[in-house]
Amino acid sequence: MEMKEFFKDKVVFITGSSKGIGKATAILLGQHGAKVCINGRNIASLEETYRELEKKNITCLRLPGDVSDSNQCRGMIDRIIKEYDRLDVLINNAGIGSHGKFSDLAVDAWDQVVGINLMGSVYMSKYALPHLIKSKGSIVFISTLAGKLGMPGHSGYSVSKMGLSALAQAMQIELKDEGLHTGIIYVGFTENEENKQILYPDGTYRKLPERKQKKASREDVAKAIARVVYKRKKSVTLSTVGKLQTYGLRFFPFMVKMILRKANRDYDTMYDQ
């Protein structure tokens, strides 16, 4: 079965899909014939994406809401089932970028980054689970390279993403006999919108500083996400840097630690404190 045929008429829920990777994935899967459910906290941005999908003749349901609120997560899943009477794919994409050394991070910053990046995926997966077991569907977690290694200067973010790795690994074993596919994708540096904001140590949001690293396009990442669902892959690491990191952690951990120590020394020059 070809990918377009596979996704045709499937009900796909992508959290954090009013912009970025989530939006690109919604467009791609919608063009493959999926019934796409999109979500975001910013209602204006969500509405703009909804109109764009409509113009492309993509069947779409918009679900404004904050994934860090368990009641809102349950409400969004209930709305999808009421509308379509099924759910085939959940892509846990909603997340925020953050930085800050452990000693500098306010408690509120911890609450926000863990609440959205980790608990948002926990809540949504919990409420979606019975419907996805029924459809023999897929749950996919979107993580980053910080999901494999604690990054100095990004302790809260690393905790939130490494938690997704533990969750995905446990679910893959626990739910294998239920016919549910659980996958996780470790995304590398990806193109962002110009107004992309991240969480600062004091719990406020500010514009993401320009990153000089080579970046993957949002569309290429969306294609990788589609392949993970289509081929029911358990774990995929994107980008050359990501693959080198995985190799280094396995065979040359001392070199990885040297690189991290340098990153820690360079941290203060990367962000305006």
C-alpha positions in Angstrom: 0.0 0.0 0.0 1.4 3.4 -1.0 1.6 6.2 1.6 -1.2 8.3 0.1 -3.5 5.3 0.1 -2.4 4.5 3.7 -3.4 7.9 5.0 -6.6 8.4 3.0 -9.5 9.1 5.3 -7.5 8.4 8.5 -8.2 10.7 11.4 -5.0 12.3 12.5 -4.5 14.6 15.5 -1.4 16.8 15.5 -0.9 18.9 18.7 0.9 22.2 18.3 0.0 22.4 14.6 -0.8 26.0 14.1 2.8 26.6 12.9 6.2 25.0 12.4 6.7 21.3 12.0 3.1 20.6 13.2 1.6 22.8 10.5 3.8 21.3 7.8 2.8 17.8 8.9 -0.9 18.7 8.8 -0.6 20.0 5.3 1.3 17.0 4.1 -1.0 14.4 5.6 -4.1 16.4 4.6 -2.8 16.3 1.0 -2.5 12.5 1.4 -6.2 12.4 2.2 -6.2 12.4 6.0 -8.8 14.1 8.1 -6.6 16.4 10.0 -7.2 17.8 13.5 -5.1 20.8 14.4 -4.3 22.4 17.8 -2.7 25.5 19.2 -2.9 27.9 22.1 -2.9 31.0 19.9 -6.4 31.2 18.5 -5.5 33.7 15.8 -2.6 31.6 14.5 -4.8 28.5 14.6 -7.5 30.1 12.7 -5.0 31.3 10.0 -3.7 27.8 9.6 -7.3 26.4 9.4 -8.2 28.8 6.6 -5.0 27.8 4.8 -5.8 24.1 5.0 -9.4 24.8 3.9 -8.0 26.6 0.7 -6.1 23.4 0.0 -9.3 21.4 0.3 -8.1 19.5 3.3 -10.7 18.2 5.7 -9.8 19.8 9.0 -11.0 20.2 12.6 -9.5 23.0 14.7 -9.1 22.4 18.4 -7.8 25.5 20.4 -6.4 24.5 23.7 -3.4 24.1 26.1 -2.0 20.6 26.2 -0.6 21.2 29.7 -4.2 21.3 31.0 -5.4 17.7 31.4 -9.1 18.7 31.2 -8.5 20.5 27.9 -6.7 17.5 26.5 -9.6 15.2 27.4 -12.0 17.7 25.9 -10.1 17.8 22.6 -10.1 14.0 22.3 -13.8 13.9 23.1 -14.5 16.5 20.4 -12.6 14.4 17.8 -14.5 11.2 18.6 -17.8 13.2 18.5 -16.9 14.6 15.1 -15.4 11.5 13.4 -16.2 8.6 15.8 -12.6 7.4 15.5 -8.9 8.4 15.9 -6.1 6.7 13.9 -3.0 8.7 14.6 -1.9 11.0 17.5 1.3 13.0 16.8 2.4 14.7 20.1 4.2 17.6 18.5 3.3 20.5 20.9 6.3 21.8 22.7 8.3 24.9 23.7 12.0 25.6 23.5 13.7 26.8 26.6 17.2 27.4 28.0 18.7 28.0 31.4 21.2 26.4 33.8 19.6 24.5 36.7 20.8 27.1 39.2 19.1 29.9 37.2 15.7 28.3 36.4 12.7 29.6 38.2 10.2 27.0 39.4 7.6 28.5 37.0 9.9 27.8 34.1 10.1 24.2 35.2 6.3 24.0 35.4 5.9 25.4 31.9 8.5 23.4 30.0 7.7 20.1 31.7 4.0 20.8 31.6 3.9 21.4 27.9 6.7 19.2 26.5 6.2 16.1 28.7 2.9 16.2 30.6 1.1 17.5 27.5 2.1 14.3 25.7 1.2 12.1 28.7 -2.3 13.6 29.0 -3.1 13.5 25.3 -1.8 9.9 24.9 -3.7 8.8 28.0 -7.1 10.0 26.7 -6.4 9.0 23.1 -5.2 5.5 24.0 -8.5 3.5 24.0 -9.5 5.0 20.7 -6.1 4.3 19.1 -6.1 0.7 20.4 -9.5 0.2 18.8 -8.2 1.5 15.5 -4.8 -0.3 15.8 -3.3 3.1 15.2 -0.2 5.1 16.1 1.1 7.4 18.8 4.2 9.4 17.8 6.3 11.6 20.1 8.3 14.4 18.6 11.5 14.8 20.6 14.9 16.4 19.9 18.6 15.5 20.4 18.1 16.7 24.0 15.9 13.7 24.5 19.0 11.5 24.4 21.5 13.5 26.4 21.2 16.1 29.2 22.4 19.4 27.6 24.2 22.0 29.8 22.3 25.2 29.7 19.1 23.3 28.8 18.4 21.2 31.9 14.7 21.7 32.0 14.3 21.2 28.3 16.4 18.0 28.4 14.4 16.6 31.3 11.1 17.2 29.4 12.4 15.6 26.2 14.2 12.6 27.9 11.0 11.9 29.6 9.4 11.3 26.2 12.0 8.7 25.5 11.2 6.8 28.7 7.5 7.0 27.9 7.8 5.8 24.4 10.1 2.9 25.3 7.7 1.7 28.1 4.7 2.0 25.9 6.3 0.0 23.1 6.6 -2.9 25.4 3.4 -2.6 27.4 1.1 -2.1 24.4 2.8 -4.3 21.7 0.1 -7.0 22.1 -2.6 -4.4 21.7 -1.5 -3.7 18.1 -0.7 -0.1 18.9 2.3 1.5 17.2 4.4 3.8 19.4 7.2 5.8 17.7 9.5 8.6 18.7 11.4 11.0 16.4 14.6 12.8 17.5 14.5 16.0 15.4 17.7 18.1 14.7 17.9 21.8 14.1 14.9 22.8 12.0 13.8 26.0 10.3 11.7 28.3 12.6 9.3 31.2 12.0 11.0 34.6 12.3 8.9 35.3 15.5 9.7 32.0 17.2 9.9 32.5 21.0 11.4 30.3 23.7 11.1 30.2 27.5 13.8 32.0 29.4 15.1 31.0 32.9 12.8 33.6 34.6 9.7 32.0 33.1 9.1 34.7 30.4 9.1 34.2 26.6 11.5 36.0 24.3 12.6 35.7 20.7 14.8 32.8 19.9 18.3 34.0 19.0 19.5 33.3 15.5 21.2 29.9 15.2 24.0 29.4 12.7 23.7 25.7 12.4 22.5 24.1 9.2 18.7 23.6 9.5 16.4 21.0 8.0 13.2 22.3 6.4 9.9 21.8 8.1 8.6 20.0 5.1 11.4 17.4 5.2 10.8 16.8 8.9 7.1 16.4 8.1 7.9 13.7 5.5 10.0 11.9 8.1 7.1 11.9 10.5 4.8 10.5 7.9 7.3 7.7 7.2 7.4 6.8 10.9 3.7 6.4 11.0 3.5 4.7 7.6 6.2 2.2 8.3 5.4 1.9 12.0 9.0 2.6 13.1 9.9 2.7 16.8 12.7 5.3 16.8 14.2 7.6 14.2 17.0 10.1 14.6 17.1 12.9 12.0 20.1 15.0 10.8 23.8 14.1 10.4 24.5 15.8 13.8 21.9 13.6 15.5 23.3 10.4 14.0 26.9 11.4 15.0 25.7 12.1 18.5 24.1 8.7 18.8 27.2 7.0 17.5 29.4 9.1 19.8 27.4 8.3 22.9 27.7 4.6 22.1 31.4 4.3 21.2 33.1 7.6 22.3 31.3 8.9 25.4 34.4 10.7 26.6 34.5 12.8 23.4 30.8 13.7 23.9 31.6 14.9 27.4 34.4 17.1 26.1 32.0 18.7 23.7 29.5 19.3 26.4 32.0 20.9 28.7 32.9 23.3 25.9 29.2 24.0 25.3 28.8 24.8 29.0 31.7 27.3 28.8 30.2 28.9 25.7 26.7 29.1 27.1 26.8 32.6 28.6 27.8 34.1 25.3 24.8 32.5 23.4 21.9 34.2 25.2 21.2 37.6 26.6 20.6 37.0 30.2 
